[in-house]
Structure formats: structure tokens, C-alpha cells
Amino acid sequence: MSPFPVKPILIAHAWQNRKMITLYTDRRMINHKTPAGHPERPERLAALLDHWEKKGHKAAMRAGSFGEVTRPALSRIHSGDYLDDLEAESPRATDDRPIMLDPDTHMALGTLTAARLAAGAAVAAVDQVMKADANDRIAFCAVRPPGHHARVHSAMGFCIYSTIAVAAAHARDQLGLERILIVDFDVHHGNGTQEIFYDDNRVGFVSIHRHPFYPGTGKADESGRGRGAGFTWNAPLGASTSRTAYHSAFEKVLETAAEKMRPQLVLISAGFDAHRLDPVGGLNLETEDFGLITKALMNVANTHCGGRIVSLLEGGYNVDKLVESATLHIETLGCRPESLIKN
């Protein structure tokens, strides 16, 4: 039994008509090495994929096909100078001596390939869910490095490319979508995503996050600019926020954004570092809370866009709790291994 109330309007129908999930991942993303002791370490993705293989989740999902992102897709978001600099510096990077892009972000031998694969996965996932029939409209991208802090001209906060922004821009510019909703429940505010679409009324951005906290952005009055005024919704929460208060704030901001956007596609920055035991984030959520968050997002997608969801892994730095929470996320989205079906 949940310890807090949840509005029925946000969870109704979420479990009806189970969907087939497509998994986009590539173990080459594990080759993005970070310095010893760095929170965003290869074990995050390795442990997740190993668990899903062992427990049958991987077999219960369709494998998505994709390659590295194209330069034109990246250029919709990032400046040419920034992309050129990354490509020029990458050959000098080694695992023993990674290049520091910012105080938290490093480029090693396999980093740029991993980042290109992550963005390529996101673009392919958008193509799939927009073209698929009703039973194949959910995708999860198990990717690294994360992306939501990356800015137009620079890396930031473990992030090289703004992966979810690349996916949203592809949906907007190549597929012609006019109402895309990005929802970010990582414990850190997605400053890069917000900045990129701050003037855009075609891509709405919702973020629930700890504040004040890194990266310092995400106040409630940051709501967009110009044509994008009113299309950014921030729900900043203090470190002592209870689980009940968290869900109340999330329900309110999500409902407000969904009613205004009526999205044709829901993109999720799925960070699991709001878990109580995360060493970097430290809000008060438990693993089961991510199931309720996911149900609420499914209801929005089912109501407005035929269930079309692309979810991308962002943060989560307690490896065991990341595995637990991300597994519940995909199970709630509809991944049903044989062991769960039997039970």
C-alpha cells in the first residue's frame, strides 16, 4: 500500500493494454571511462544490462536498431565550434589521461563514441514510436553519458551532448511535431534542456528537482521567454521534502503542463538520483516512488498521444538502487519478463 495519496486521474488506464517496449542500448557506451571515484562510472550501465539479461527483462523487450547520431542532428542543438572542438580533441583522449571538458565532465578514449551512440539511440527511438502501431509506442534508452546539463556551446555536469534535446529537435524539425513535452525527474535541474528550448513553444519542459542545488537553475519563476513564455514548468523542492509532498508537486506541475501542451510525444529524462540512498542527489524517494511517477507519465501519454513515450536514462549513482528503480520504471512501462507473468 502506498504511503501517500495519488490522484486517480493521473494513474487511470496506465496498466490497460500492455505495450511492447523497445530497448535501445549498446555496450560500447560502457567504454566511456571516468576517473576513479567519479559517480558517473561505467558500472552504472553494465550492472543495469547484466541484471536485465539475468532476470529476463532484456528478452521481454524488443531490441532497437540504431547507430551513431549524425552531425546534422547534433547541429540542430549544438554549435559547430563546440562539435568541432570535441572532434579535434577526442583523438588525444586516453583512458589514463581523459580530457577535462568541465570540472565534472571528462572525455576518454571511448567517450565520444558513447555520446554519439546515446544520441543516435534517442533519435531512432523517436522515429520508432512515432511510426509504430498502437502496441509498439514505448521505448527506453539505456544510455550514457547522460545529457540534460549539456549546453549549446559546452559540456557540463557529466553530459557531452544534450541527448534528449537532440531527440526533441529531431521530432520537431524532421517529423513535424508541434507539441512535444519533455519531463525531467532527475534530482538535478535539466538546465541544458531548459536553456535550449526556453524560447520555443513547440517543446515544453517540465522539471521536478532539488533546489537550491546543482546546477543552481530551476526556480519556479523560470517559465520561458518570447514565444516560449509559459512553456517551461519548474517544481523546485527542498532537501527535506517528504514523499507525499513530492508526488503532490509532481502531479500538479505535470497536469498543468499536459493540459496546456496536449503533447504529441512525451520524452522523459529518467534520472533515479532522487532516491533516498543516492550519494549525489539525496531527496527522500524510495524505489517504489518511481513506479508512481512512471504511471503518471503513462497516463499523460495515453490521454494525449496514443501512449507514445521515449524515456532516456539520466542520473542515478547508487548502482544497486539505480538497478532497482530503473527496473521498476520499465516494468511499469510494460516490460513483463516470464518470471513476473508467472507471478
matplotlib code that plots the C-alpha trace (Angstrom):
import matplotlib.pyplot as plt

x = [0.0, 1.4, 2.1, 0.7, -2.4, -2.2, -4.8, -6.8, -6.8, -3.1, -2.9, -6.1, -5.6, -1.9, -1.9, -4.5, -3.4, 0.1, 2.6, 5.7, 8.8, 11.7, 15.1, 17.8, 21.3, 24.8, 27.5, 30.0, 28.6, 30.3, 33.6, 33.1, 35.6, 35.7, 38.3, 38.4, 35.7, 33.6, 29.9, 29.1, 31.0, 30.7, 29.3, 26.0, 25.1, 26.9, 25.0, 21.7, 22.1, 23.6, 20.6, 18.1, 19.8, 19.8, 16.2, 14.7, 13.8, 16.0, 14.4, 11.0, 11.9, 12.4, 15.9, 16.0, 18.4, 20.5, 23.9, 25.8, 24.0, 24.6, 26.3, 23.2, 21.1, 23.6, 23.9, 20.2, 21.2, 25.0, 27.2, 29.5, 32.5, 31.7, 31.2, 34.5, 36.4, 35.1, 36.1, 39.5, 40.3, 38.9, 42.0, 44.2, 42.0, 43.0, 41.5, 44.5, 44.5, 41.0, 40.5, 38.6, 35.7, 34.4, 35.2, 32.8, 32.9, 35.7, 36.4, 38.3, 39.1, 35.6, 33.6, 32.7, 31.6, 29.4, 27.9, 27.2, 25.5, 23.4, 22.1, 21.7, 19.6, 17.3, 16.7, 16.0, 13.6, 11.6, 11.4, 10.1, 7.4, 6.1, 5.8, 4.7, 1.3, -0.5, 1.3, 4.8, 4.9, 7.2, 11.0, 13.6, 17.1, 19.6, 22.4, 25.4, 26.8, 23.7, 22.7, 20.4, 23.1, 24.9, 24.6, 24.7, 28.4, 29.7, 29.7, 28.5, 27.7, 28.8, 27.0, 28.6, 25.6, 22.1, 20.7, 17.1, 17.2, 18.6, 15.7, 13.1, 14.6, 14.5, 10.8, 10.2, 12.2, 12.3, 8.9, 7.0, 5.7, 4.4, 3.7, 6.5, 6.6, 9.9, 9.5, 12.7, 12.5, 16.3, 17.2, 19.2, 17.5, 17.9, 19.4, 20.7, 17.3, 15.6, 18.0, 17.8, 14.0, 13.4, 12.1, 10.2, 6.5, 6.7, 8.8, 7.5, 9.8, 8.8, 11.3, 10.9, 14.2, 16.0, 16.6, 18.8, 21.2, 23.4, 23.4, 21.6, 18.8, 15.2, 13.4, 9.6, 9.6, 11.7, 8.8, 10.1, 10.7, 9.3, 7.2, 8.2, 6.8, 4.6, 6.0, 8.6, 7.4, 9.7, 8.9, 11.8, 11.8, 13.9, 16.1, 13.7, 10.6, 8.5, 7.4, 3.8, 4.8, 6.9, 4.1, 1.7, 4.0, 4.7, 1.0, 0.2, 3.0, 2.5, -1.2, -0.8, 1.8, -0.1, -3.4, -1.6, 0.7, -1.6, 1.6, 2.0, 5.0, 6.3, 10.1, 11.4, 14.7, 14.7, 17.1, 16.9, 19.2, 16.2, 16.4, 17.0, 20.2, 21.7, 25.2, 24.8, 21.2, 19.6, 15.9, 13.7, 12.2, 12.1, 12.3, 8.5, 8.0, 9.5, 6.7, 4.1, 6.0, 6.0, 2.3, 1.5, 3.6, 1.9, -1.5, -0.5, 0.8, -2.2, -4.5, -2.9, -0.6, -1.6, 0.8, 3.9, 6.9, 10.6, 12.4, 16.2, 18.4, 19.9, 21.3, 21.3, 24.6, 23.9, 24.2, 22.0, 19.2, 19.6, 19.1, 16.1, 14.5, 15.1, 13.8, 10.6, 10.4, 10.5, 8.2, 5.7, 6.0, 5.0, 8.1, 6.9, 9.6, 8.4, 9.0, 6.7, 4.0, 4.0, 3.7]
y = [0.0, 3.4, 5.7, 8.7, 9.6, 9.7, 11.4, 8.7, 11.0, 10.6, 6.8, 5.7, 3.4, 3.2, -0.7, -1.3, -2.6, -3.5, -2.3, -3.8, -1.9, -1.4, -1.2, 1.0, 0.3, -0.6, -2.0, 0.3, 3.0, 1.3, 2.2, 5.8, 5.8, 8.3, 9.0, 6.7, 7.7, 9.5, 9.0, 8.6, 5.3, 2.5, 0.1, 2.0, 0.8, -2.5, -3.5, -2.5, -4.5, -7.5, -7.5, -7.3, -10.2, -12.3, -11.7, -11.8, -8.2, -7.9, -10.9, -9.3, -6.2, -5.7, -4.7, -1.3, -0.8, 2.4, 3.8, 6.9, 10.2, 12.3, 15.6, 17.4, 16.0, 17.3, 20.7, 21.4, 21.8, 22.3, 25.0, 24.0, 25.3, 23.0, 20.0, 20.7, 21.1, 17.8, 16.0, 17.7, 16.9, 13.3, 11.7, 13.0, 11.5, 8.3, 6.3, 7.0, 10.7, 11.9, 15.4, 17.6, 19.4, 20.9, 20.2, 17.3, 16.1, 14.1, 12.8, 9.5, 7.1, 5.8, 8.8, 10.5, 7.2, 6.5, 10.0, 9.7, 6.3, 7.7, 10.5, 8.1, 5.8, 8.7, 9.8, 6.2, 5.7, 8.8, 7.6, 4.2, 5.3, 7.9, 5.4, 2.3, 0.8, 1.1, -1.8, -0.6, 3.1, 2.9, 3.0, 3.1, 4.2, 2.7, 5.1, 7.0, 9.6, 11.5, 14.6, 17.1, 19.5, 19.9, 23.3, 24.6, 25.6, 23.3, 20.1, 20.3, 18.1, 14.7, 15.5, 15.8, 16.1, 17.2, 13.8, 14.5, 17.8, 16.2, 13.8, 16.5, 18.7, 15.7, 15.2, 18.8, 19.5, 16.2, 14.7, 18.0, 17.6, 20.9, 19.8, 17.8, 17.5, 16.7, 15.7, 15.5, 13.8, 13.7, 15.2, 17.9, 20.5, 19.9, 23.4, 22.5, 21.2, 24.3, 26.7, 25.1, 25.3, 28.4, 30.4, 27.5, 26.9, 23.6, 21.9, 22.1, 21.3, 20.1, 19.6, 18.4, 18.7, 19.6, 23.3, 25.0, 22.5, 21.9, 23.5, 26.4, 26.9, 25.7, 28.3, 28.3, 31.7, 30.4, 29.8, 30.5, 33.6, 35.1, 32.5, 30.0, 32.1, 29.8, 26.6, 25.8, 24.4, 24.0, 22.4, 23.1, 21.1, 21.4, 18.5, 17.7, 17.3, 14.3, 11.7, 12.8, 16.4, 15.3, 13.5, 16.3, 18.8, 16.4, 15.7, 19.4, 20.5, 17.6, 18.0, 21.8, 21.2, 18.3, 20.3, 23.2, 21.2, 18.3, 16.6, 14.5, 12.9, 12.5, 12.4, 11.5, 12.4, 9.5, 10.2, 8.0, 10.1, 11.4, 8.1, 8.5, 6.5, 8.2, 9.6, 12.6, 13.6, 12.9, 13.6, 11.2, 8.9, 5.1, 2.7, 2.3, 6.0, 5.7, 3.4, 6.0, 8.7, 6.4, 5.6, 9.3, 9.9, 6.9, 8.4, 11.7, 9.8, 7.6, 10.6, 12.9, 11.0, 7.4, 6.2, 7.5, 7.6, 7.7, 7.5, 8.2, 7.3, 10.3, 10.1, 7.6, 6.9, 4.3, 1.4, -1.0, 1.5, 2.6, -1.0, -1.4, 1.9, 1.7, -1.9, -0.8, 2.0, -0.4, -2.9, -0.1, 0.9, -2.7, -4.9, -8.2, -10.9, -14.5, -14.6, -11.7, -13.1, -16.4, -14.5]
z = [0.0, -1.0, 2.0, 0.2, -1.8, -5.6, -7.8, -9.7, -12.8, -13.1, -12.9, -14.5, -17.5, -17.1, -16.9, -19.5, -22.9, -22.1, -24.6, -26.1, -25.1, -27.4, -25.7, -27.2, -25.8, -26.8, -24.5, -26.3, -24.1, -21.1, -22.7, -21.7, -18.8, -16.0, -13.3, -10.3, -7.8, -10.3, -9.7, -13.4, -13.8, -16.4, -13.7, -13.8, -17.3, -17.0, -13.8, -15.3, -18.5, -16.6, -14.3, -17.2, -19.0, -15.9, -14.9, -18.3, -18.9, -21.9, -23.6, -22.8, -24.8, -28.5, -29.4, -31.2, -34.1, -34.3, -35.0, -34.0, -34.3, -37.4, -37.5, -38.8, -35.9, -33.4, -35.2, -34.5, -30.9, -30.5, -32.1, -34.9, -32.9, -30.0, -32.2, -34.0, -30.7, -29.4, -32.6, -32.7, -29.0, -29.0, -30.6, -27.8, -25.1, -23.4, -20.5, -18.4, -19.2, -20.0, -21.2, -18.8, -20.5, -17.3, -13.7, -13.7, -17.3, -18.9, -22.4, -22.5, -25.4, -25.8, -24.7, -28.0, -29.5, -26.4, -26.6, -30.3, -29.7, -26.9, -29.1, -32.0, -29.8, -28.8, -32.4, -33.5, -30.6, -31.6, -35.2, -33.9, -31.5, -34.0, -36.8, -34.7, -34.3, -31.0, -29.4, -30.0, -28.9, -25.9, -25.9, -23.2, -24.0, -21.5, -22.4, -21.0, -20.7, -19.5, -21.4, -19.7, -18.4, -21.8, -23.3, -26.8, -26.6, -23.9, -21.9, -18.3, -15.3, -16.8, -20.1, -23.5, -25.9, -24.9, -25.8, -25.1, -26.8, -29.9, -29.9, -29.4, -32.2, -34.5, -33.7, -34.2, -37.4, -39.2, -38.2, -38.0, -34.4, -32.9, -29.3, -27.6, -23.8, -22.0, -18.4, -16.3, -12.9, -12.3, -8.9, -10.7, -12.8, -16.5, -17.2, -20.7, -21.8, -20.4, -22.0, -25.4, -25.6, -23.5, -26.5, -28.1, -27.7, -29.6, -26.9, -23.4, -20.5, -17.0, -14.3, -10.7, -8.8, -5.6, -5.1, -4.2, -5.6, -8.6, -11.2, -9.5, -12.0, -12.0, -9.9, -10.2, -11.9, -14.8, -17.2, -20.7, -22.9, -26.0, -27.9, -25.2, -22.4, -20.3, -21.8, -19.0, -15.7, -12.8, -9.5, -7.1, -3.9, -0.7, 0.5, 3.4, 1.1, 2.0, -0.4, -0.1, -0.9, -3.8, -5.5, -4.9, -6.5, -9.4, -10.1, -10.1, -12.5, -14.8, -15.0, -15.7, -18.5, -20.1, -20.3, -22.0, -24.3, -25.3, -26.4, -29.5, -27.9, -24.3, -23.8, -20.3, -18.7, -16.3, -13.5, -10.5, -8.2, -6.2, -4.3, -0.6, -0.8, -3.8, -2.9, -5.2, -5.1, -1.8, -1.9, 0.0, -2.6, -2.4, -5.3, -5.4, -6.0, -9.5, -10.3, -9.4, -11.4, -14.4, -14.1, -14.1, -17.2, -19.0, -18.3, -19.9, -22.9, -23.2, -22.9, -25.4, -27.8, -28.1, -25.5, -27.3, -24.8, -25.2, -21.9, -21.6, -18.7, -17.0, -13.4, -10.6, -8.8, -6.2, -8.6, -6.6, -6.3, -9.9, -11.0, -8.7, -9.7, -13.5, -13.5, -11.8, -14.4, -17.4, -15.6, -15.1, -18.7, -19.6, -19.7, -18.3, -18.1, -17.9, -14.1, -13.5, -15.7, -13.8, -10.6]

ax = plt.figure().add_subplot(projection="3d")
ax.plot(x, y, z, "-o")
ax.set_aspect("equal")
plt.show()
